[in-house]
Amino acid sequence: MSKRRNLAAVAILCGALGVWGWTFYLGVFAGVLGEGWMVFFNAVRLYFERQLSLLYDGVGSTALLNARFAHWLAHPLPLHPWLYPPHALLLLLPFGLLPFGPAGILFLVLSFVAMVAAAWRFARNRAECAIHAASLVLCPAAAFTVCLGQNTFLTCALLLAGFGTIRRRPVLGGALLGIVTYKPQLWLMVPVALIAARQWKALAAACGTVSVMAIISVVLFGFEPWRAWIALMTEPNAVYSQWQVIARLNGQSIYTYASLLGAPAALANLTQALAVIAAAGCVWWSYRRPMSDDLRLAVLLAATILAAPHIIDYDTLLLGIAATLFFVRGYADGFRFGDVTIALLVWASPLINPPTVFRLGFITPLLIALFIGCVMARGHRDSVRAAPNEILKPA
């Protein structure tokens, strides 16, 4: 009975926070709903309209975007460049054949369904499936993703499916994880986990997938987009500098927090590098030791957010999934009040971010670090109580 009361209390709290999140974000983005999908759709239409030379021309592509969606936008958007590597465009090509609205809805629906199905690989019964589904619907980061028309559902689906598959089908799992390179900042911890777990087939499949996608992109788009992307990412330029002020400093990476606290760029970059090292250490420890796959993945997803040099609220759906994996394990096997509290705060953290708007957001890195510590401690306790082959694995 105590379990049911605890679950009911968490459900009521998450329901209230979820409804508030959806209401808040729908109001905030009322005049620019789908602005993220506009960037994606605009990029893929450049291919079909033979204007790929504008793909990495942030000013020119933004001007075209504002002209293309003038009837939809309440006001022109500021600089909205396409910053993804060229092979990311491959994932969007089929949607460019549809009108803007239906394409965006279809993309969100398909990727959300894929994400839920992938999350269910870590559920052991119908009750846990229901918890995962409800959490993904209510999570504030999911509302943010839908309102902007972002690709976080797809990223989460690939990470969940990839790590949920590599034990039985390492080549397929690695291939799915390789696709995540379309968003490089969220891929940083993947090779760390695969090497630590000695998943050599999966690592080879991931690298092979990236290579094949790169080759296909060169065949379809030519070498120029790759040259332009590398230059945009590595050489000083006005577009990147302007984007950093508009987007990166309004995000919630460790670099952002350090910069907002007054650190010069060199120190902020050093702080971010140290976060990457610390996050990699946590992932390495989790994937090297006997530990259940769901808890390992919870560590990886949370560590990914700490390590990523650029994070926006929609990316923190990874934290929502990590918190849910941890909660489900605790609900099944017993948990401590403090663990649940930390997991709930991490799950709801988009509501106090970005720190440029909500000063309370500055506690987010501490919450994530505490959460990772709780998950690793739980994994260690499980490994002490049970032999490695007795640790529960995903269905």
GULUMSE-677863 format. One record per residue (C-alpha): residue number from 0; residue in three letters; z negated, x, y. Coordinates in nm, 3 decimals. Layout:
# residues N
@num->NUM, residu->ALA, z->Z, x->X, y->Y
...
//
This chain:
# residues 395
@num->0, residu->MET, z->0.000, x->0.000, y->0.000
@num->1, residu->SER, z->-0.080, x->0.289, y->0.233
@num->2, residu->LYS, z->0.273, x->0.423, y->0.185
@num->3, residu->ARG, z->0.422, x->0.090, y->0.287
@num->4, residu->ARG, z->0.202, x->0.068, y->0.595
@num->5, residu->ASN, z->0.300, x->0.420, y->0.697
@num->6, residu->LEU, z->0.667, x->0.345, y->0.645
@num->7, residu->ALA, z->0.636, x->0.019, y->0.841
@num->8, residu->ALA, z->0.467, x->0.199, y->1.132
@num->9, residu->VAL, z->0.735, x->0.468, y->1.142
@num->10, residu->ALA, z->1.011, x->0.207, y->1.112
@num->11, residu->ILE, z->0.872, x->0.005, y->1.405
@num->12, residu->LEU, z->0.838, x->0.314, y->1.624
@num->13, residu->CYS, z->1.185, x->0.445, y->1.536
@num->14, residu->GLY, z->1.331, x->0.098, y->1.585
@num->15, residu->ALA, z->1.183, x->0.074, y->1.935
@num->16, residu->LEU, z->1.299, x->0.425, y->2.027
@num->17, residu->GLY, z->1.641, x->0.359, y->1.877
@num->18, residu->VAL, z->1.693, x->0.035, y->2.070
@num->19, residu->TRP, z->1.579, x->0.207, y->2.387
@num->20, residu->GLY, z->1.818, x->0.495, y->2.322
@num->21, residu->TRP, z->2.118, x->0.269, y->2.267
@num->22, residu->THR, z->2.034, x->0.062, y->2.575
@num->23, residu->PHE, z->1.977, x->0.366, y->2.792
@num->24, residu->TYR, z->2.295, x->0.552, y->2.693
@num->25, residu->LEU, z->2.517, x->0.244, y->2.715
@num->26, residu->GLY, z->2.393, x->0.201, y->3.071
@num->27, residu->VAL, z->2.428, x->0.569, y->3.165
@num->28, residu->PHE, z->2.783, x->0.600, y->3.031
@num->29, residu->ALA, z->2.904, x->0.251, y->3.126
@num->30, residu->GLY, z->3.182, x->0.380, y->3.350
@num->31, residu->VAL, z->3.291, x->0.667, y->3.127
@num->32, residu->LEU, z->3.248, x->0.537, y->2.774
@num->33, residu->GLY, z->3.440, x->0.754, y->2.531
@num->34, residu->GLU, z->3.484, x->1.050, y->2.765
@num->35, residu->GLY, z->3.449, x->1.293, y->2.475
@num->36, residu->TRP, z->3.718, x->1.111, y->2.279
@num->37, residu->MET, z->3.938, x->1.124, y->2.589
@num->38, residu->VAL, z->3.931, x->1.504, y->2.568
@num->39, residu->PHE, z->4.020, x->1.495, y->2.198
@num->40, residu->PHE, z->4.292, x->1.233, y->2.238
@num->41, residu->ASN, z->4.435, x->1.408, y->2.541
@num->42, residu->ALA, z->4.453, x->1.735, y->2.346
@num->43, residu->VAL, z->4.631, x->1.585, y->2.047
@num->44, residu->ARG, z->4.876, x->1.400, y->2.270
@num->45, residu->LEU, z->4.966, x->1.733, y->2.430
@num->46, residu->TYR, z->5.101, x->1.835, y->2.092
@num->47, residu->PHE, z->5.310, x->1.521, y->2.045
@num->48, residu->GLU, z->5.433, x->1.535, y->2.405
@num->49, residu->ARG, z->5.523, x->1.905, y->2.372
@num->50, residu->GLN, z->5.284, x->2.013, y->2.645
@num->51, residu->LEU, z->5.062, x->2.248, y->2.443
@num->52, residu->SER, z->5.080, x->2.503, y->2.724
@num->53, residu->LEU, z->4.820, x->2.284, y->2.898
@num->54, residu->LEU, z->4.577, x->2.289, y->2.603
@num->55, residu->TYR, z->4.363, x->2.572, y->2.743
@num->56, residu->ASP, z->4.451, x->2.509, y->3.106
@num->57, residu->GLY, z->4.124, x->2.339, y->3.194
@num->58, residu->VAL, z->4.228, x->2.229, y->3.541
@num->59, residu->GLY, z->4.573, x->2.103, y->3.439
@num->60, residu->SER, z->4.452, x->1.925, y->3.126
@num->61, residu->THR, z->4.167, x->1.757, y->3.318
@num->62, residu->ALA, z->4.413, x->1.634, y->3.582
@num->63, residu->LEU, z->4.634, x->1.491, y->3.309
@num->64, residu->LEU, z->4.330, x->1.336, y->3.138
@num->65, residu->ASN, z->4.222, x->1.161, y->3.459
@num->66, residu->ALA, z->4.575, x->1.033, y->3.516
@num->67, residu->ARG, z->4.609, x->0.916, y->3.155
@num->68, residu->PHE, z->4.280, x->0.722, y->3.160
@num->69, residu->ALA, z->4.262, x->0.616, y->3.526
@num->70, residu->HIS, z->4.261, x->0.251, y->3.416
@num->71, residu->TRP, z->3.958, x->0.314, y->3.192
@num->72, residu->LEU, z->3.742, x->0.542, y->3.403
@num->73, residu->ALA, z->3.516, x->0.417, y->3.681
@num->74, residu->HIS, z->3.570, x->0.751, y->3.857
@num->75, residu->PRO, z->3.762, x->1.073, y->3.786
@num->76, residu->LEU, z->3.594, x->1.315, y->3.550
@num->77, residu->PRO, z->3.500, x->1.668, y->3.659
@num->78, residu->LEU, z->3.634, x->1.965, y->3.463
@num->79, residu->HIS, z->3.665, x->1.864, y->3.095
@num->80, residu->PRO, z->3.844, x->2.152, y->2.922
@num->81, residu->TRP, z->3.937, x->2.174, y->2.554
@num->82, residu->LEU, z->3.726, x->2.465, y->2.424
@num->83, residu->TYR, z->3.773, x->2.425, y->2.049
@num->84, residu->PRO, z->3.974, x->2.679, y->1.846
@num->85, residu->PRO, z->4.332, x->2.568, y->1.780
@num->86, residu->HIS, z->4.274, x->2.474, y->1.416
@num->87, residu->ALA, z->4.035, x->2.201, y->1.533
@num->88, residu->LEU, z->4.342, x->2.013, y->1.653
@num->89, residu->LEU, z->4.457, x->1.974, y->1.291
@num->90, residu->LEU, z->4.172, x->1.732, y->1.220
@num->91, residu->LEU, z->4.282, x->1.504, y->1.504
@num->92, residu->LEU, z->4.659, x->1.493, y->1.459
@num->93, residu->PRO, z->4.667, x->1.168, y->1.254
@num->94, residu->PHE, z->4.465, x->0.987, y->1.523
@num->95, residu->GLY, z->4.713, x->1.087, y->1.791
@num->96, residu->LEU, z->4.964, x->0.848, y->1.634
@num->97, residu->LEU, z->4.744, x->0.550, y->1.726
@num->98, residu->PRO, z->4.655, x->0.400, y->2.066
@num->99, residu->PHE, z->4.350, x->0.551, y->2.235
@num->100, residu->GLY, z->4.099, x->0.271, y->2.165
@num->101, residu->PRO, z->4.179, x->0.201, y->1.797
@num->102, residu->ALA, z->4.203, x->0.576, y->1.730
@num->103, residu->GLY, z->3.857, x->0.640, y->1.873
@num->104, residu->ILE, z->3.696, x->0.350, y->1.689
@num->105, residu->LEU, z->3.859, x->0.451, y->1.360
@num->106, residu->PHE, z->3.750, x->0.812, y->1.404
@num->107, residu->LEU, z->3.388, x->0.714, y->1.469
@num->108, residu->VAL, z->3.373, x->0.460, y->1.186
@num->109, residu->LEU, z->3.529, x->0.689, y->0.925
@num->110, residu->SER, z->3.317, x->0.987, y->1.020
@num->111, residu->PHE, z->2.997, x->0.777, y->1.031
@num->112, residu->VAL, z->3.064, x->0.631, y->0.687
@num->113, residu->ALA, z->3.135, x->0.981, y->0.553
@num->114, residu->MET, z->2.810, x->1.108, y->0.705
@num->115, residu->VAL, z->2.601, x->0.829, y->0.551
@num->116, residu->ALA, z->2.766, x->0.879, y->0.211
@num->117, residu->ALA, z->2.698, x->1.253, y->0.230
@num->118, residu->ALA, z->2.333, x->1.192, y->0.329
@num->119, residu->TRP, z->2.291, x->0.969, y->0.025
@num->120, residu->ARG, z->2.355, x->1.270, y->-0.198
@num->121, residu->PHE, z->2.002, x->1.375, y->-0.105
@num->122, residu->ALA, z->1.849, x->1.033, y->-0.183
@num->123, residu->ARG, z->1.690, x->0.960, y->-0.519
@num->124, residu->ASN, z->1.672, x->0.580, y->-0.502
@num->125, residu->ARG, z->1.780, x->0.279, y->-0.297
@num->126, residu->ALA, z->1.476, x->0.294, y->-0.072
@num->127, residu->GLU, z->1.559, x->0.650, y->0.032
@num->128, residu->CYS, z->1.924, x->0.549, y->0.088
@num->129, residu->ALA, z->1.803, x->0.272, y->0.318
@num->130, residu->ILE, z->1.580, x->0.514, y->0.512
@num->131, residu->HIS, z->1.869, x->0.757, y->0.564
@num->132, residu->ALA, z->2.108, x->0.483, y->0.677
@num->133, residu->ALA, z->1.857, x->0.324, y->0.916
@num->134, residu->SER, z->1.764, x->0.662, y->1.062
@num->135, residu->LEU, z->2.127, x->0.752, y->1.128
@num->136, residu->VAL, z->2.194, x->0.419, y->1.300
@num->137, residu->LEU, z->1.883, x->0.432, y->1.518
@num->138, residu->CYS, z->1.870, x->0.802, y->1.601
@num->139, residu->PRO, z->1.915, x->0.846, y->1.979
@num->140, residu->ALA, z->2.162, x->1.127, y->1.918
@num->141, residu->ALA, z->2.382, x->0.883, y->1.723
@num->142, residu->ALA, z->2.390, x->0.650, y->2.023
@num->143, residu->PHE, z->2.487, x->0.943, y->2.245
@num->144, residu->THR, z->2.764, x->1.036, y->2.000
@num->145, residu->VAL, z->2.911, x->0.686, y->1.998
@num->146, residu->CYS, z->2.894, x->0.639, y->2.374
@num->147, residu->LEU, z->3.082, x->0.962, y->2.435
@num->148, residu->GLY, z->3.311, x->0.933, y->2.133
@num->149, residu->GLN, z->3.208, x->1.276, y->2.006
@num->150, residu->ASN, z->3.267, x->1.447, y->1.670
@num->151, residu->THR, z->2.905, x->1.500, y->1.557
@num->152, residu->PHE, z->2.932, x->1.247, y->1.273
@num->153, residu->LEU, z->3.214, x->1.454, y->1.126
@num->154, residu->THR, z->3.022, x->1.780, y->1.166
@num->155, residu->CYS, z->2.715, x->1.634, y->0.996
@num->156, residu->ALA, z->2.923, x->1.481, y->0.717
@num->157, residu->LEU, z->3.081, x->1.817, y->0.639
@num->158, residu->LEU, z->2.750, x->2.005, y->0.644
@num->159, residu->LEU, z->2.575, x->1.746, y->0.427
@num->160, residu->ALA, z->2.863, x->1.714, y->0.181
@num->161, residu->GLY, z->2.918, x->2.089, y->0.167
@num->162, residu->PHE, z->2.558, x->2.182, y->0.094
@num->163, residu->GLY, z->2.515, x->1.879, y->-0.129
@num->164, residu->THR, z->2.807, x->1.991, y->-0.344
@num->165, residu->ILE, z->2.788, x->2.370, y->-0.374
@num->166, residu->ARG, z->2.554, x->2.374, y->-0.676
@num->167, residu->ARG, z->2.794, x->2.182, y->-0.898
@num->168, residu->ARG, z->3.125, x->2.247, y->-0.723
@num->169, residu->PRO, z->3.089, x->2.565, y->-0.517
@num->170, residu->VAL, z->3.459, x->2.588, y->-0.429
@num->171, residu->LEU, z->3.473, x->2.231, y->-0.295
@num->172, residu->GLY, z->3.141, x->2.272, y->-0.115
@num->173, residu->GLY, z->3.254, x->2.598, y->0.043
@num->174, residu->ALA, z->3.584, x->2.445, y->0.151
@num->175, residu->LEU, z->3.402, x->2.159, y->0.326
@num->176, residu->LEU, z->3.174, x->2.407, y->0.501
@num->177, residu->GLY, z->3.475, x->2.613, y->0.606
@num->178, residu->ILE, z->3.613, x->2.317, y->0.799
@num->179, residu->VAL, z->3.297, x->2.319, y->1.015
@num->180, residu->THR, z->3.436, x->2.632, y->1.185
@num->181, residu->TYR, z->3.622, x->2.392, y->1.413
@num->182, residu->LYS, z->3.287, x->2.391, y->1.596
@num->183, residu->PRO, z->3.190, x->2.761, y->1.570
@num->184, residu->GLN, z->2.850, x->2.739, y->1.742
@num->185, residu->LEU, z->2.727, x->2.501, y->1.470
@num->186, residu->TRP, z->2.859, x->2.722, y->1.188
@num->187, residu->LEU, z->2.648, x->3.030, y->1.266
@num->188, residu->MET, z->2.383, x->2.965, y->1.000
@num->189, residu->VAL, z->2.625, x->2.863, y->0.723
@num->190, residu->PRO, z->2.724, x->3.215, y->0.610
@num->191, residu->VAL, z->2.359, x->3.324, y->0.633
@num->192, residu->ALA, z->2.262, x->3.046, y->0.390
@num->193, residu->LEU, z->2.551, x->3.113, y->0.151
@num->194, residu->ILE, z->2.484, x->3.486, y->0.135
@num->195, residu->ALA, z->2.108, x->3.436, y->0.093
@num->196, residu->ALA, z->2.171, x->3.187, y->-0.190
@num->197, residu->ARG, z->2.428, x->3.423, y->-0.345
@num->198, residu->GLN, z->2.687, x->3.147, y->-0.334
@num->199, residu->TRP, z->2.979, x->3.389, y->-0.342
@num->200, residu->LYS, z->3.237, x->3.136, y->-0.463
@num->201, residu->ALA, z->3.139, x->2.895, y->-0.186
@num->202, residu->LEU, z->3.153, x->3.172, y->0.074
@num->203, residu->ALA, z->3.497, x->3.279, y->-0.047
@num->204, residu->ALA, z->3.617, x->2.917, y->-0.042
@num->205, residu->ALA, z->3.486, x->2.874, y->0.313
@num->206, residu->CYS, z->3.664, x->3.187, y->0.434
@num->207, residu->GLY, z->3.979, x->3.083, y->0.250
@num->208, residu->THR, z->3.971, x->2.739, y->0.409
@num->209, residu->VAL, z->3.940, x->2.887, y->0.757
@num->210, residu->SER, z->4.231, x->3.120, y->0.686
@num->211, residu->VAL, z->4.453, x->2.839, y->0.559
@num->212, residu->MET, z->4.371, x->2.619, y->0.858
@num->213, residu->ALA, z->4.444, x->2.907, y->1.095
@num->214, residu->ILE, z->4.779, x->2.974, y->0.928
@num->215, residu->ILE, z->4.877, x->2.606, y->0.940
@num->216, residu->SER, z->4.781, x->2.592, y->1.308
@num->217, residu->VAL, z->5.001, x->2.894, y->1.381
@num->218, residu->VAL, z->5.291, x->2.732, y->1.196
@num->219, residu->LEU, z->5.253, x->2.407, y->1.392
@num->220, residu->PHE, z->5.138, x->2.534, y->1.732
@num->221, residu->GLY, z->5.249, x->2.897, y->1.746
@num->222, residu->PHE, z->5.041, x->3.205, y->1.834
@num->223, residu->GLU, z->5.001, x->3.125, y->2.204
@num->224, residu->PRO, z->4.713, x->2.872, y->2.167
@num->225, residu->TRP, z->4.513, x->3.130, y->1.971
@num->226, residu->ARG, z->4.576, x->3.397, y->2.235
@num->227, residu->ALA, z->4.478, x->3.155, y->2.510
@num->228, residu->TRP, z->4.160, x->3.045, y->2.329
@num->229, residu->ILE, z->4.046, x->3.401, y->2.260
@num->230, residu->ALA, z->4.109, x->3.493, y->2.624
@num->231, residu->LEU, z->3.916, x->3.187, y->2.742
@num->232, residu->MET, z->3.619, x->3.277, y->2.522
@num->233, residu->THR, z->3.609, x->3.652, y->2.588
@num->234, residu->GLU, z->3.754, x->3.727, y->2.932
@num->235, residu->PRO, z->3.599, x->3.639, y->3.271
@num->236, residu->ASN, z->3.775, x->3.334, y->3.411
@num->237, residu->ALA, z->3.714, x->3.057, y->3.661
@num->238, residu->VAL, z->3.745, x->2.774, y->3.408
@num->239, residu->TYR, z->3.469, x->2.908, y->3.184
@num->240, residu->SER, z->3.245, x->2.984, y->3.481
@num->241, residu->GLN, z->3.286, x->2.632, y->3.618
@num->242, residu->TRP, z->3.235, x->2.477, y->3.273
@num->243, residu->GLN, z->2.915, x->2.678, y->3.231
@num->244, residu->VAL, z->2.768, x->2.521, y->3.544
@num->245, residu->ILE, z->2.889, x->2.168, y->3.461
@num->246, residu->ALA, z->2.818, x->2.163, y->3.087
@num->247, residu->ARG, z->2.634, x->2.461, y->2.940
@num->248, residu->LEU, z->2.355, x->2.462, y->3.198
@num->249, residu->ASN, z->2.320, x->2.087, y->3.149
@num->250, residu->GLY, z->2.277, x->2.133, y->2.775
@num->251, residu->GLN, z->1.971, x->2.236, y->2.577
@num->252, residu->SER, z->2.037, x->2.573, y->2.419
@num->253, residu->ILE, z->1.782, x->2.854, y->2.440
@num->254, residu->TYR, z->2.016, x->3.015, y->2.694
@num->255, residu->THR, z->1.993, x->2.699, y->2.905
@num->256, residu->TYR, z->1.615, x->2.682, y->2.892
@num->257, residu->ALA, z->1.583, x->3.051, y->2.985
@num->258, residu->SER, z->1.831, x->3.015, y->3.272
@num->259, residu->LEU, z->1.657, x->2.709, y->3.413
@num->260, residu->LEU, z->1.328, x->2.897, y->3.405
@num->261, residu->GLY, z->1.483, x->3.160, y->3.630
@num->262, residu->ALA, z->1.599, x->3.425, y->3.385
@num->263, residu->PRO, z->1.909, x->3.620, y->3.493
@num->264, residu->ALA, z->2.217, x->3.585, y->3.273
@num->265, residu->ALA, z->2.153, x->3.910, y->3.082
@num->266, residu->LEU, z->1.795, x->3.809, y->2.995
@num->267, residu->ALA, z->1.903, x->3.453, y->2.905
@num->268, residu->ASN, z->2.166, x->3.594, y->2.670
@num->269, residu->LEU, z->1.909, x->3.829, y->2.516
@num->270, residu->THR, z->1.672, x->3.535, y->2.463
@num->271, residu->GLN, z->1.952, x->3.342, y->2.293
@num->272, residu->ALA, z->2.030, x->3.642, y->2.072
@num->273, residu->LEU, z->1.665, x->3.666, y->1.968
@num->274, residu->ALA, z->1.672, x->3.294, y->1.885
@num->275, residu->VAL, z->1.975, x->3.352, y->1.663
@num->276, residu->ILE, z->1.792, x->3.632, y->1.479
@num->277, residu->ALA, z->1.478, x->3.422, y->1.434
@num->278, residu->ALA, z->1.679, x->3.120, y->1.316
@num->279, residu->ALA, z->1.876, x->3.334, y->1.071
@num->280, residu->GLY, z->1.550, x->3.477, y->0.936
@num->281, residu->CYS, z->1.417, x->3.128, y->0.865
@num->282, residu->VAL, z->1.740, x->3.023, y->0.694
@num->283, residu->TRP, z->1.750, x->3.345, y->0.490
@num->284, residu->TRP, z->1.389, x->3.294, y->0.375
@num->285, residu->SER, z->1.456, x->2.933, y->0.279
@num->286, residu->TYR, z->1.774, x->2.999, y->0.083
@num->287, residu->ARG, z->1.647, x->3.315, y->-0.086
@num->288, residu->ARG, z->1.329, x->3.158, y->-0.228
@num->289, residu->PRO, z->1.293, x->2.873, y->-0.479
@num->290, residu->MET, z->1.299, x->2.565, y->-0.261
@num->291, residu->SER, z->1.441, x->2.215, y->-0.290
@num->292, residu->ASP, z->1.788, x->2.166, y->-0.145
@num->293, residu->ASP, z->1.682, x->1.891, y->0.095
@num->294, residu->LEU, z->1.412, x->2.105, y->0.256
@num->295, residu->ARG, z->1.643, x->2.407, y->0.270
@num->296, residu->LEU, z->1.901, x->2.199, y->0.449
@num->297, residu->ALA, z->1.640, x->2.062, y->0.691
@num->298, residu->VAL, z->1.555, x->2.422, y->0.788
@num->299, residu->LEU, z->1.923, x->2.511, y->0.827
@num->300, residu->LEU, z->2.005, x->2.210, y->1.046
@num->301, residu->ALA, z->1.709, x->2.270, y->1.277
@num->302, residu->ALA, z->1.775, x->2.645, y->1.290
@num->303, residu->THR, z->2.138, x->2.573, y->1.380
@num->304, residu->ILE, z->2.024, x->2.395, y->1.696
@num->305, residu->LEU, z->1.801, x->2.689, y->1.793
@num->306, residu->ALA, z->2.078, x->2.942, y->1.729
@num->307, residu->ALA, z->2.372, x->2.762, y->1.892
@num->308, residu->PRO, z->2.460, x->2.908, y->2.234
@num->309, residu->HIS, z->2.570, x->2.566, y->2.358
@num->310, residu->ILE, z->2.407, x->2.235, y->2.265
@num->311, residu->ILE, z->2.445, x->1.883, y->2.405
@num->312, residu->ASP, z->2.236, x->1.579, y->2.310
@num->313, residu->TYR, z->2.491, x->1.452, y->2.059
@num->314, residu->ASP, z->2.467, x->1.780, y->1.863
@num->315, residu->THR, z->2.097, x->1.713, y->1.803
@num->316, residu->LEU, z->2.188, x->1.453, y->1.544
@num->317, residu->LEU, z->2.145, x->1.756, y->1.316
@num->318, residu->LEU, z->1.776, x->1.743, y->1.409
@num->319, residu->GLY, z->1.765, x->1.371, y->1.333
@num->320, residu->ILE, z->1.903, x->1.433, y->0.985
@num->321, residu->ALA, z->1.667, x->1.728, y->0.929
@num->322, residu->ALA, z->1.368, x->1.515, y->1.030
@num->323, residu->THR, z->1.481, x->1.236, y->0.797
@num->324, residu->LEU, z->1.521, x->1.473, y->0.501
@num->325, residu->PHE, z->1.170, x->1.602, y->0.563
@num->326, residu->PHE, z->1.023, x->1.254, y->0.608
@num->327, residu->VAL, z->1.187, x->1.121, y->0.291
@num->328, residu->ARG, z->1.045, x->1.408, y->0.087
@num->329, residu->GLY, z->0.700, x->1.348, y->0.236
@num->330, residu->TYR, z->0.723, x->0.972, y->0.181
@num->331, residu->ALA, z->0.800, x->1.028, y->-0.186
@num->332, residu->ASP, z->0.547, x->1.306, y->-0.258
@num->333, residu->GLY, z->0.285, x->1.262, y->0.014
@num->334, residu->PHE, z->0.266, x->1.406, y->0.364
@num->335, residu->ARG, z->0.019, x->1.496, y->0.634
@num->336, residu->PHE, z->-0.007, x->1.305, y->0.963
@num->337, residu->GLY, z->0.080, x->1.613, y->1.168
@num->338, residu->ASP, z->0.403, x->1.667, y->0.972
@num->339, residu->VAL, z->0.520, x->1.313, y->1.037
@num->340, residu->THR, z->0.436, x->1.339, y->1.406
@num->341, residu->ILE, z->0.637, x->1.659, y->1.449
@num->342, residu->ALA, z->0.931, x->1.511, y->1.256
@num->343, residu->LEU, z->0.929, x->1.197, y->1.474
@num->344, residu->LEU, z->0.918, x->1.399, y->1.795
@num->345, residu->VAL, z->1.212, x->1.612, y->1.681
@num->346, residu->TRP, z->1.407, x->1.300, y->1.575
@num->347, residu->ALA, z->1.352, x->1.142, y->1.918
@num->348, residu->SER, z->1.396, x->1.463, y->2.123
@num->349, residu->PRO, z->1.732, x->1.358, y->2.279
@num->350, residu->LEU, z->1.536, x->1.103, y->2.484
@num->351, residu->ILE, z->1.360, x->1.382, y->2.676
@num->352, residu->ASN, z->1.672, x->1.596, y->2.726
@num->353, residu->PRO, z->1.858, x->1.760, y->2.891
@num->354, residu->PRO, z->1.589, x->1.958, y->3.077
@num->355, residu->THR, z->1.790, x->1.938, y->3.400
@num->356, residu->VAL, z->1.711, x->1.565, y->3.398
@num->357, residu->PHE, z->1.385, x->1.544, y->3.204
@num->358, residu->ARG, z->1.144, x->1.832, y->3.263
@num->359, residu->LEU, z->0.957, x->1.736, y->2.948
@num->360, residu->GLY, z->1.262, x->1.862, y->2.760
@num->361, residu->PHE, z->1.133, x->2.217, y->2.800
@num->362, residu->ILE, z->0.899, x->2.157, y->2.506
@num->363, residu->THR, z->1.194, x->2.095, y->2.270
@num->364, residu->PRO, z->1.232, x->2.454, y->2.141
@num->365, residu->LEU, z->0.860, x->2.457, y->2.058
@num->366, residu->LEU, z->0.894, x->2.126, y->1.873
@num->367, residu->ILE, z->1.188, x->2.260, y->1.672
@num->368, residu->ALA, z->1.000, x->2.581, y->1.588
@num->369, residu->LEU, z->0.695, x->2.381, y->1.477
@num->370, residu->PHE, z->0.919, x->2.155, y->1.269
@num->371, residu->ILE, z->1.084, x->2.451, y->1.095
@num->372, residu->GLY, z->0.739, x->2.592, y->1.024
@num->373, residu->CYS, z->0.626, x->2.260, y->0.872
@num->374, residu->VAL, z->0.932, x->2.239, y->0.649
@num->375, residu->MET, z->0.901, x->2.599, y->0.532
@num->376, residu->ALA, z->0.530, x->2.551, y->0.461
@num->377, residu->ARG, z->0.610, x->2.239, y->0.259
@num->378, residu->GLY, z->0.876, x->2.429, y->0.067
@num->379, residu->HIS, z->0.632, x->2.708, y->-0.009
@num->380, residu->ARG, z->0.368, x->2.463, y->-0.135
@num->381, residu->ASP, z->0.626, x->2.295, y->-0.357
@num->382, residu->SER, z->0.736, x->2.627, y->-0.503
@num->383, residu->VAL, z->0.375, x->2.719, y->-0.583
@num->384, residu->ARG, z->0.309, x->2.387, y->-0.755
@num->385, residu->ALA, z->0.628, x->2.377, y->-0.959
@num->386, residu->ALA, z->0.855, x->2.619, y->-1.140
@num->387, residu->PRO, z->1.195, x->2.666, y->-0.965
@num->388, residu->ASN, z->1.383, x->2.459, y->-1.222
@num->389, residu->GLU, z->1.142, x->2.168, y->-1.171
@num->390, residu->ILE, z->1.204, x->2.137, y->-0.799
@num->391, residu->LEU, z->1.387, x->1.815, y->-0.724
@num->392, residu->LYS, z->1.755, x->1.851, y->-0.647
@num->393, residu->PRO, z->1.990, x->1.604, y->-0.476
@num->394, residu->ALA, z->2.147, x->1.337, y->-0.693
//
